Amino acid sequence: MRLTSKEVAVFGMLAGLMFASKQIMEVLPNVHLLGVFTITITLVYRKKALYPIYGFVLIQGLFSGFALWWIPYLYLWTILWGAAMVLLPRELDRVKPLQVMLLCAAHGYLYGTLYAPAQALLFGLDWKGMLTWIVAGLPWDFVHGTSNFFCGLLILPLARALRRAEGYALRG
């Protein structure tokens, strides 16, 4: 997965865009475009999408601190990337809007559950404590998943625009 200098620049900008969008949307708890960007760049760049995803994770840690909350970021976005790689067709024209909306929503609804094992390990929670932590976060996961569903409408238009920009860049 060697990168060209153009890819390094584009991936850096995408990582920065992911970070900036999250910061801007902090006023709305659990509403952000990270799932949208993760799926979008996965549709366009496939395996190489991991570069901007982990660029975002690194930037998030640099600006917000590499505290315990940050550790699950090392796998949470990779799970969404992997699901997009496996569940969505390779050809952008075959991807349906409802597919990406449901995938984005599922990640939001399951976010607390996916986060919970790290919480349990880091804070010594037993099985019951972990389940209690998950249940306590369900209202926030509901907001997260529902907002991800509607924000998922942006995925295919953004992927097409990014693919078109890639085409323009190749033509020089």
C-alpha positions in Angstrom: 0.0 0.0 0.0 2.6 2.5 -1.1 1.4 6.1 -1.2 2.0 8.7 -3.8 2.7 12.3 -2.7 -0.7 13.2 -4.0 -2.3 10.6 -1.8 -0.3 11.8 1.3 -1.7 15.3 0.7 -5.3 14.1 0.0 -5.3 11.7 3.0 -3.9 14.4 5.3 -6.7 16.8 4.2 -9.3 14.1 4.7 -8.0 13.3 8.2 -8.1 17.1 8.9 -11.6 17.3 7.5 -12.8 14.5 9.7 -11.3 16.2 12.8 -12.6 19.6 11.9 -16.1 18.3 11.3 -16.2 16.5 14.7 -15.0 19.7 16.4 -17.6 21.8 14.7 -20.4 19.4 15.5 -19.4 19.0 19.2 -22.4 21.3 20.1 -24.7 18.4 19.1 -23.9 15.4 21.4 -23.3 12.2 19.5 -24.1 13.8 16.2 -21.1 13.9 13.8 -20.0 13.0 10.3 -17.2 10.5 11.2 -19.3 7.5 10.0 -20.1 9.3 6.8 -16.5 10.1 6.1 -15.3 6.6 7.1 -17.7 4.9 4.7 -17.2 7.5 2.0 -13.4 7.2 1.9 -13.7 3.4 2.2 -15.9 3.3 -0.9 -13.3 5.4 -2.8 -9.9 4.3 -1.5 -10.7 0.8 -0.1 -7.6 -0.4 1.9 -5.9 2.9 1.7 -8.8 4.5 3.5 -7.1 3.3 6.7 -4.5 6.1 6.2 -6.9 9.1 6.6 -8.9 7.1 9.3 -5.9 6.7 11.5 -4.7 10.2 10.6 -7.9 11.4 12.1 -7.4 9.2 15.2 -3.9 10.6 15.7 -5.0 14.2 15.3 -7.9 13.6 17.7 -5.4 12.2 20.3 -2.9 15.1 19.7 -5.6 17.8 20.2 -7.7 16.1 22.9 -5.1 14.1 24.7 -4.1 10.5 24.5 -6.3 9.6 27.5 -8.1 6.3 28.2 -11.1 7.4 26.1 -8.9 7.5 23.1 -7.8 3.8 23.2 -11.1 2.5 21.7 -10.7 4.9 18.8 -7.9 2.6 17.7 -10.4 0.0 16.7 -13.9 1.6 16.6 -13.4 3.2 13.2 -11.6 0.1 11.8 -14.7 -1.9 12.6 -16.8 0.4 10.4 -14.1 0.4 7.7 -14.0 -3.4 7.8 -17.8 -3.7 7.6 -17.9 -1.3 4.6 -15.2 -3.4 2.9 -17.1 -6.6 3.4 -20.7 -5.5 3.1 -20.7 -2.9 0.3 -20.1 -3.7 -3.3 -16.7 -2.6 -4.8 -18.3 -0.7 -7.7 -19.7 2.6 -6.5 -22.6 2.4 -9.0 -23.9 -0.8 -7.4 -24.0 0.7 -3.9 -27.5 1.7 -2.8 -28.3 4.7 -0.5 -30.2 2.5 2.0 -27.2 0.2 2.3 -24.8 2.9 3.4 -27.4 4.6 5.6 -28.1 1.4 7.4 -24.4 0.6 7.8 -23.7 4.0 9.2 -26.7 3.8 11.5 -25.7 0.4 12.8 -22.3 1.6 13.8 -23.9 4.5 15.7 -26.4 2.2 17.4 -23.7 -0.2 18.4 -21.1 2.4 19.3 -21.5 2.0 23.1 -21.5 -1.8 22.8 -18.3 -1.7 20.7 -16.7 0.7 23.2 -17.7 -1.3 26.2 -15.0 -4.1 26.1 -12.3 -1.4 26.3 -14.1 0.3 29.2 -14.4 -3.1 31.0 -10.7 -3.9 30.5 -9.5 -0.4 31.4 -11.7 0.1 34.4 -11.9 -3.4 35.7 -15.6 -3.9 35.0 -17.1 -7.4 35.3 -19.7 -8.7 32.8 -22.5 -7.1 34.8 -20.7 -3.8 35.1 -20.1 -3.8 31.3 -23.7 -4.5 30.6 -24.8 -1.8 33.0 -22.5 0.6 31.2 -24.0 -0.4 27.8 -27.6 0.0 29.0 -26.8 3.4 30.6 -25.5 4.6 27.2 -28.4 3.4 25.1 -30.2 6.8 24.9 -26.9 8.3 23.5 -26.5 5.4 21.1 -30.0 6.0 19.9 -29.2 9.6 19.1 -25.9 8.5 17.5 -27.5 5.8 15.3 -30.5 7.9 14.3 -28.3 10.9 13.3 -25.9 8.5 11.5 -28.8 7.1 9.5 -29.9 10.5 8.2 -26.4 11.8 7.7 -25.8 8.7 5.7 -27.6 10.4 2.9 -24.4 12.3 2.2 -22.2 9.3 1.6 -22.9 8.5 -2.0 -22.9 12.1 -3.2 -19.6 12.7 -1.4 -18.1 9.4 -2.7 -19.1 10.4 -6.3 -17.6 13.9 -5.9 -14.4 12.4 -4.4 -14.2 9.9 -7.2 -14.8 12.6 -9.8 -12.0 14.8 -8.2 -9.7 11.8 -8.3 -10.4 11.5 -12.1 -9.7 15.2 -12.6 -6.4 14.8 -10.7 -5.4 11.9 -12.9 -6.0 13.8 -16.1 -3.7 16.5 -14.8 
